[in-house]
Amino acid sequence: MRRRDFIQKTAFASTSAMVLPNIVFGKKKEDKKVRLGFIGVGQRGHNHLEMALYRDDVEINAICDIDPKAIERTLNTCKSKGRKEPAVYKNGERDFENMVKRDDLDGIVISTPWEWHVPMALASMKAGKYTGIEVSATVTLQESWDLVNTYEKTGSHCMILENVCYRRDVMAVLNMVRQNMFGELVHTQCGYQHDLREVKFNDGKQVYGGGVEFGEKGYSEARWRTQHSVDRNGDIYPTHGLGPVAEMLNINRGNQFLYLTSIASKGLGLHDYIVKKGGENHPNAEVKFKLGDVVTTNIKCANGETIMISHDTNLPRPYSLGFRVQGTNGLWMDDGKQIYLEGISKKPHTWDNFKEYQEKYDHPLWKKHAQNAENAGHGGIDYFVLRAFIESIKNKVAPPIDVYDAAAWSAISPLSEESIAKGSAPVKIPDFTRGKWKTNKPIFALGDDY
Ligand SMILES: NC(=O)c1ccc[n+]([C@@H]2O[C@H](COP(=O)([O-])OP(=O)(O)OC[C@H]3O[C@@H](n4cnc5c(N)ncnc54)[C@H](O)[C@@H]3O)[C@@H](O)[C@H]2O)c1
């Protein structure tokens, strides 16, 4: 979600968090606090931790990061909220292995570069901890299987922290899908269309990052993410779009991804940006980027629907996840915030404004928790995703977005790379549920709880 536009969005997230009231739950199942540890307290991990600090039902007992500045900032944040100082793990890239062994942690939130997600999640699950991983959960197909196998062996739950599943309009559309307003679903579209060429952050006192540097000289995700554009050609960040439509299509629960094809345009955006900003003699003007600027992936589902996903992060463009949800009665489109439902819309062949439907079909979860959520990061969705993780721990139940979702949604990246490498050949998508999708029932956002 947040990237180039750190300036407004992240500043909003952190200042607005300050006006959030301490969140107390009406229906506490247990008085015991949920004890959390955080691996990776850079931009995203720090956001999660800030959200957690505003909850009375959470204790933060340990943090881990290899960057002393990230640790220092996080300790200051804990102190400024009057919380006790968490134990710190900062001794190298594998110190997380020591942190996960602590017996005063119920859950661990992982917000590190993608390539670290699975090694950290496996260690956490093997240590019996409830594990939350940022998106995408995995980089390789083997890693998706490793997550599933480790869950099945240990019984330790693992949630992919896909916040966009909780976007208010997306949840209203999910509610409408479940009420059959669109008829039988036929096609969906989604994507990650966000200009990420520059990574910059303004905390109100200082501007960090910016410019055309990446790797060691870069800031935040420019230190690691840009390298994926050098090494890979595929949809390297599919879950913000795919997660929400997978919930609407009941993937892993009555439906399944079958196969995909991917196609990539040429990749000019990053080189063009470096030359325009840094000049043609800038050392990074020599870097060859493998990633196509617009990668389009089409998935066929077992129940016959198609999903089109777009990855578009290296060209100038306004942000859009480009949702389209279409069935036998009509469709909703994110771009234009518009909807058309045959027999319901005011005029035939004419869009209605989605606003008119939003209130009527607002999801019960949002209706119940809007007040707590709306001032939190990314328009409230960060509140809901962390809340779901914490409530699942409290209630000792599977999370509403589980390890099979983490495995299947993230696997689209390596499979799209494979398809592109084979001239857009169809590639089979594994069934991580090993057939259980045929009898599994939906679990996501069934009521007003989580
Ligand atoms: N869901 C969302 O809206 C959203 C938004 C932003 C980022 N993210 C995801 O969050 C994750 C982190 O992204 P970010 O923007 O915070 O990046 P970041 O670079 O700001 O933070 C990553 C942190 O991990 C630390 N780290 C790296 N290797 C480590 C190791 N071996 N042990 C301990 N710490 C280590 C780094 O020092 C850094 O502080 C990524 O997976 C990203 O895709 C999700």
The ligand as an ORCA input file, in Angstrom:
! r2SCAN-3c Opt
* xyz 0 1
  N       0.493     -4.336      3.861
  C       0.968     -3.147      3.542
  O       0.228     -2.199      3.291
  C       2.466     -2.953      3.485
  C       3.014     -1.665      3.412
  C       4.394     -1.551      3.401
  C       5.200     -2.668      3.468
  N       4.641     -3.894      3.524
  C       5.465     -5.102      3.629
  O       6.155     -5.054      4.884
  C       7.442     -5.634      4.774
  C       8.505     -4.631      5.229
  O       8.460     -3.482      4.383
  P       8.984     -2.059      4.887
  O       8.459     -1.052      3.936
  O       8.715     -1.909      6.335
  O      10.543     -2.224      4.664
  P      11.711     -1.583      5.551
  O      12.950     -1.793      4.784
  O      11.332     -0.188      5.954
  O      11.714     -2.468      6.875
  C      12.235     -3.764      6.924
  C      12.996     -3.909      8.220
  O      13.469     -5.261      8.334
  C      14.762     -5.212      8.914
  N      15.476     -6.458      8.633
  C      16.022     -6.879      7.458
  N      16.597     -8.095      7.607
  C      16.416     -8.448      8.911
  C      16.796     -9.582      9.686
  N      17.453    -10.622      9.162
  N      16.476     -9.597     10.998
  C      15.782     -8.560     11.568
  N      15.409     -7.463     10.871
  C      15.715     -7.416      9.564
  C      15.391     -3.985      8.272
  O      16.520     -3.516      8.991
  C      14.235     -2.995      8.285
  O      14.213     -2.207      9.450
  C       7.547     -6.077      3.311
  O       7.162     -7.392      3.210
  C       6.560     -5.189      2.582
  O       6.083     -5.744      1.378
  C       3.281     -4.056      3.542
*
